[in-house]
């Protein structure tokens, strides 16, 4: 009898456990203008799920987090929940309006259309709820912290909270600007202390900051104290990401003054020479040539790199430059991209680079109007990606035509 009761109890427990999670976030369907009007009328903050159909982490959040009862209860009772595919309907316009660049992105927007808080990426249910609750406390949101910091509150508590919020919001450039103000305001000698060095590793990503320049000048001392490899990796990673931020700034024609300051600072720091000086300085030259439409200079620089036996990661550098040329240069220059592809192919590149070459040729041929040849390259790229998948190897992202 006891055994039967125990079996029955276990069975009921399994059934209860299987059906315990019965609620999920309910999303309202309407155009964005109507959503804003409803939020204003109901005096609610909009929870805006910006997703795409191909985003794996978006699907994971929808399946494993949005369906938790405590998550559903918090969001359904507190927010006006909406979601838009960033590639359909109003999605592309909203993507541009709110600067969505990674997925999933979660925006918390007031009835006036202002973003009061933003988080990016997948996370656990408890962390997701904790972040969402910040949207209800204005002083803890990215919007509220920005107001405090820009109003002159550069205290440690406010600055660190703001940088952390920007980091979670995937706002790297804004975080760098805040870090520059905060770290440049500290006594220089204090930058070498454990606490500030660890904060710099996480937040100080602006090579134009005086604090960054000071730390770079003392990298040997930092290396002895904190591990040379880790220190050098920080400086290389920060400068490399800054070069791409500079490139984006020139392409969008925004923040050009700050971009110029970063270029000048990087050039000065790398003038003494490091393992990564040559490719980084060459990339800066290409960025400036492209921005000024000096394509003859751009092509001449890439030709120099092709002939440099000591240039590291030459294939990746040249393929990237070729794609930039095909994207932005006049059609008469496309032949150089195909020439560089042939030269790289002669060096017996690895599978990753061969996929990049096939993609590059497909793009170039298609823009030249050679549709049949472009299709052959597209098929080749597809076959090479399948081969890489079978071997468990990484594949490069596909470039837009």
C-alpha positions in Angstrom: 0.0 0.0 0.0 2.8 2.4 0.9 4.6 1.5 -2.3 1.4 2.3 -4.3 1.0 5.7 -2.5 4.6 6.6 -3.1 4.3 5.7 -6.8 1.1 7.8 -7.0 2.8 10.8 -5.3 5.8 10.6 -7.6 3.5 10.5 -10.6 1.5 13.5 -9.5 4.8 15.3 -8.8 6.0 14.6 -12.3 2.7 15.9 -13.8 2.8 19.0 -11.6 6.4 19.7 -12.5 5.7 19.2 -16.2 2.8 21.7 -16.2 4.1 24.2 -13.6 5.1 26.7 -16.2 1.8 27.7 -17.9 2.2 31.4 -18.6 4.3 33.4 -21.0 4.9 37.1 -22.0 1.9 38.3 -24.0 2.8 40.6 -26.9 0.3 43.2 -28.3 0.0 43.5 -32.1 -0.3 47.0 -33.6 1.7 49.5 -35.5 4.4 51.4 -33.6 2.4 54.7 -33.5 -0.5 53.0 -31.9 1.8 51.2 -29.4 3.2 54.5 -28.3 -0.2 56.1 -27.9 -1.4 53.1 -25.8 1.7 53.2 -23.6 1.1 56.9 -23.0 -2.6 56.4 -22.2 -1.9 53.5 -19.9 1.1 55.2 -18.4 3.3 52.2 -19.1 6.8 51.5 -20.3 7.0 49.6 -23.6 9.0 46.4 -23.5 10.2 46.1 -27.1 11.7 42.8 -28.3 13.8 43.5 -31.4 14.5 40.1 -33.1 15.1 38.4 -36.4 13.8 35.1 -37.7 17.3 33.6 -37.9 18.5 34.7 -34.4 19.2 31.6 -32.3 19.5 33.4 -28.9 16.2 35.2 -29.7 14.5 31.9 -30.1 16.1 30.5 -26.9 14.9 33.5 -24.9 11.4 33.2 -26.3 11.3 29.5 -25.5 13.2 29.3 -22.2 12.8 32.7 -20.5 9.6 34.4 -21.8 7.7 31.2 -20.7 8.7 31.3 -17.0 5.7 32.2 -14.9 7.6 34.8 -12.8 8.9 36.4 -15.9 5.5 36.4 -17.6 3.8 37.8 -14.5 6.3 40.7 -14.2 6.1 41.7 -17.8 2.4 41.2 -18.4 1.5 43.2 -15.2 4.1 45.9 -15.6 4.9 46.6 -19.2 3.2 46.9 -22.6 4.9 44.1 -24.5 5.6 44.4 -28.2 7.9 42.6 -30.6 9.0 43.4 -34.2 11.0 41.4 -36.7 13.8 43.9 -37.6 13.7 42.6 -41.2 10.0 42.8 -41.9 7.2 45.4 -41.9 8.1 48.4 -39.7 11.1 46.5 -38.4 13.8 48.1 -40.7 12.6 51.6 -39.9 12.5 50.9 -36.2 16.0 49.3 -36.4 17.4 52.5 -37.8 15.4 54.7 -35.5 16.7 53.0 -32.4 20.2 51.9 -33.6 19.6 48.2 -33.2 22.8 46.4 -34.4 22.8 43.1 -32.5 20.2 40.4 -31.6 18.4 40.0 -29.4 18.0 43.7 -28.4 15.5 44.6 -25.7 14.4 48.2 -25.5 12.3 49.8 -22.8 10.6 52.8 -24.3 8.3 55.5 -22.8 5.2 56.8 -24.4 7.2 59.7 -26.0 9.3 57.1 -27.9 12.4 57.7 -25.7 14.6 54.7 -24.8 14.9 54.7 -21.0 16.8 51.4 -20.8 18.4 48.9 -23.2 19.9 45.4 -22.8 21.4 43.2 -25.5 21.9 39.4 -25.6 20.5 36.3 -24.0 20.5 35.8 -20.3 19.0 33.7 -17.5 15.5 34.5 -16.3 16.6 36.0 -12.9 19.1 38.3 -14.7 16.5 39.2 -17.3 14.0 40.2 -14.6 16.7 42.1 -12.7 17.6 44.1 -15.8 13.9 44.8 -16.6 13.2 46.1 -13.1 15.8 48.8 -13.7 13.5 50.3 -16.3 11.1 51.1 -13.5 13.7 53.0 -11.5 14.7 56.1 -13.6 17.9 56.6 -11.7 19.1 53.1 -12.6 18.3 53.1 -16.3 20.8 54.0 -19.1 18.6 57.1 -19.7 18.7 58.2 -16.0 22.4 57.5 -15.6 23.2 59.4 -18.7 21.2 62.4 -17.3 23.2 62.2 -14.1 26.6 61.8 -15.7 26.1 64.4 -18.4 24.8 66.7 -15.7 28.2 66.6 -14.1 28.0 63.7 -11.7 31.3 61.9 -12.5 31.5 60.1 -9.2 32.8 56.6 -9.1 29.4 55.1 -8.4 27.6 56.9 -11.2 30.4 56.4 -13.8 30.8 52.7 -13.1 27.0 52.1 -13.1 26.6 54.0 -16.4 29.5 52.2 -18.1 28.1 48.9 -17.0 24.7 49.8 -18.3 26.2 50.9 -21.6 28.2 47.7 -21.8 25.1 45.6 -21.4 23.3 47.8 -23.9 26.1 47.1 -26.5 26.9 50.8 -26.7 30.6 50.4 -27.0 31.3 53.9 -28.4 29.2 55.7 -25.8 30.9 53.6 -23.1 34.3 54.6 -24.4 33.3 58.3 -24.3 32.2 58.0 -20.6 35.3 56.0 -19.8 37.5 58.7 -21.3 35.9 61.3 -19.0 36.0 59.2 -15.9 39.5 57.7 -16.2 41.1 60.9 -17.4 39.8 62.6 -14.3 41.7 60.1 -12.0 45.2 60.8 -10.7 47.5 59.2 -13.3 49.4 57.1 -10.8 46.2 55.6 -9.5 45.5 54.1 -12.9 48.2 51.4 -12.2 46.3 50.2 -9.0 44.5 46.9 -9.1 41.0 48.3 -8.9 41.4 50.9 -11.6 43.4 48.6 -13.9 40.7 46.0 -13.8 38.0 48.6 -14.5 40.1 49.9 -17.4 40.4 46.4 -18.8 36.6 46.2 -18.9 35.6 49.8 -19.9 38.5 51.9 -21.1 38.3 51.3 -24.9 39.2 54.8 -26.2 42.8 55.2 -27.4 42.4 59.0 -27.5 41.9 59.1 -23.8 44.9 60.5 -21.9 44.5 57.7 -19.3 44.8 55.0 -22.1 48.0 56.7 -23.5 49.4 56.8 -20.0 48.8 53.1 -19.4 50.2 52.3 -22.8 53.4 54.2 -22.0 53.7 52.1 -18.8 52.8 48.7 -20.4 56.2 47.2 -19.5 55.5 48.0 -15.8 51.9 46.8 -16.1 53.2 43.6 -17.7 55.4 42.8 -14.7 52.6 43.4 -12.4 49.6 41.9 -14.2 51.0 39.5 -16.8 52.6 40.7 -20.0 50.5 38.6 -22.4 47.3 39.8 -20.9 48.4 43.5 -20.9 49.6 43.3 -24.5 46.3 41.6 -25.6 44.3 44.4 -24.0 46.1 47.1 -25.9 46.0 45.2 -29.2 42.3 44.4 -28.8 41.4 47.9 -27.9 43.3 49.5 -30.8 42.0 47.0 -33.3 38.4 47.5 -32.3 39.0 51.2 -32.4 40.2 51.0 -36.0 36.9 49.4 -37.0 35.0 52.0 -35.0 36.9 54.7 -36.9 36.0 53.0 -40.2 32.3 52.9 -39.2 32.5 56.6 -38.3 33.9 57.6 -41.7 31.4 55.4 -43.5 28.5 57.0 -41.7 30.1 60.4 -41.6 29.5 60.7 -37.8 31.7 61.6 -34.9 34.5 62.5 -37.3 36.3 64.7 -34.8 36.6 61.9 -32.3 37.6 59.5 -35.1 40.5 61.8 -36.1 41.6 62.0 -32.5 41.7 58.3 -32.3 43.7 58.0 -35.5 46.3 60.5 -34.3 46.6 58.8 -30.9 47.0 55.3 -32.3 49.6 56.5 -34.9 51.6 58.1 -32.2 51.5 55.1 -29.8 52.4 52.6 -32.6 55.2 54.7 -34.1 57.7 52.9 -32.0 56.7 49.6 -33.6 55.0 46.5 -32.2 54.0 43.1 -33.7 50.6 44.6 -34.8 51.8 48.1 -35.8 52.1 47.4 -39.5 48.7 45.9 -40.3 46.9 48.4 -38.0 48.6 51.5 -39.4 48.0 50.1 -42.9 44.3 49.7 -42.1 44.0 53.3 -41.0 45.5 54.4 -44.2 42.9 52.5 -46.2 40.1 53.9 -44.1 41.3 57.4 -44.8 41.8 56.8 -48.5 38.3 55.2 -48.8 36.7 58.1 -46.9 38.4 60.6 -49.3 37.5 58.5 -52.4 41.3 58.2 -53.2 40.9 54.8 -54.7 44.2 54.9 -56.6 46.0 55.4 -53.3 43.9 52.7 -51.8 44.8 50.2 -54.5 48.5 51.2 -54.4 48.6 50.6 -50.7 47.1 47.1 -51.0 49.6 46.3 -53.8 52.4 47.3 -51.4 50.9 44.9 -48.8 50.7 42.1 -51.3 54.4 42.5 -52.0 55.4 42.6 -48.3 56.7 39.2 -47.2 56.7 40.2 -43.6 53.1 41.4 -43.4 51.1 39.3 -40.9 47.7 37.9 -41.8 48.1 39.2 -45.3 45.2 37.2 -46.8 42.7 38.4 -44.3 43.8 42.0 -44.7 43.7 42.0 -48.5 40.4 40.1 -48.7 38.9 42.7 -46.4 40.3 45.5 -48.4 39.0 44.0 -51.6 35.5 43.7 -50.2 35.6 47.3 -49.1 36.7 48.3 -52.6 33.9 46.4 -54.2 31.4 47.9 -51.8 32.3 51.5 -52.2 34.6 52.2 -55.2 33.6 52.9 -58.8 33.2 49.8 -61.1 36.4 50.4 -63.0 38.4 49.4 -59.9 36.7 46.0 -59.4 39.3 44.3 -61.5 41.9 44.9 -58.8 39.8 42.9 -56.3 39.8 39.9 -58.7 43.5 40.3 -59.3 44.2 40.2 -55.5 42.0 37.1 -55.2 44.1 35.3 -57.8 47.3 36.3 -56.0 46.1 35.1 -52.7 44.9 31.8 -54.2 48.4 31.1 -55.4 49.6 31.1 -51.8 47.5 28.0 -51.0 45.1 29.6 -48.4 43.2 27.6 -45.8 39.6 26.6 -46.1 38.3 29.7 -44.3 40.2 32.0 -46.7 39.0 30.0 -49.7 35.4 30.6 -48.6 36.1 34.3 -48.3 37.7 34.3 -51.8 34.6 32.6 -53.3 32.3 35.1 -51.6 34.5 38.0 -52.8 34.5 36.7 -56.4 30.7 36.2 -56.3 30.1 39.7 -55.1 32.5 41.2 -57.7 31.2 39.3 -60.6 27.6 40.0 -59.7 28.3 43.7 -59.6 30.0 43.5 -62.9 26.9 42.0 -64.4 28.4 38.5 -64.9 25.5 36.6 -63.4 26.4 33.1 -64.6 30.0 33.3 -63.3 28.7 34.8 -60.0 26.4 31.8 -59.6 29.3 29.4 -60.1 31.1 31.2 -57.3 28.1 31.2 -55.1 27.8 27.4 -55.5 31.5 27.0 -54.8 31.2 29.1 -51.6 28.2 27.0 -50.5 30.1 23.7 -51.1 33.1 25.0 -49.2 30.9 26.0 -46.3 29.4 22.5 -46.2 32.9 21.0 -46.2 33.9 23.3 -43.3 30.8 22.2 -41.4 31.6 18.6 -41.9 35.1 19.2 -40.5 33.8 21.2 -37.6 35.6 24.4 -38.8 34.5 28.0 -38.5 33.1 29.7 -41.5 33.2 33.5 -42.3 30.0 35.5 -42.3 28.4 36.0 -45.7 28.9 39.4 -47.2 26.0 41.3 -48.7 26.0 41.6 -52.5 
